[in-house]
Amino acid sequence: EPMLSVVVFERIGWQLADYERWSNGLLESQLAFVVPSSHAGKPNTRFAIVNPETSFELLVQILDTMK
């Protein structure tokens, strides 16, 4: 059975504009669709993993783009 997995995290020192720039780059490269979010007024991002074939390696590849 497919399941939804959501992971929320933030990168220390990043502001909303950093998340937006990162998110736009991921979408333009067609690597992933990961949008900025927030919690308690602080910006963050979240992975909503809906494809059960999403690999750990792909998640690492996406995270490696957070430079």
Long-range contacts (C-beta under 8 A, 24 or more apart in sequence): 2-50, 2-52, 3-52, 4-48, 4-49, 4-50, 5-47, 5-48, 5-49, 6-46, 6-47, 6-48, 6-49, 7-46, 7-47, 7-49, 8-37, 8-39, 8-44, 8-45, 8-46, 9-44, 9-45, 9-46, 10-42, 10-43, 10-44, 10-45, 11-45, 11-66, 14-43, 15-43, 16-43, 19-43, 19-44, 19-45, 22-65, 22-66, 25-65, 26-62, 26-65, 31-61, 31-62, 31-65, 32-58, 32-62, 34-62
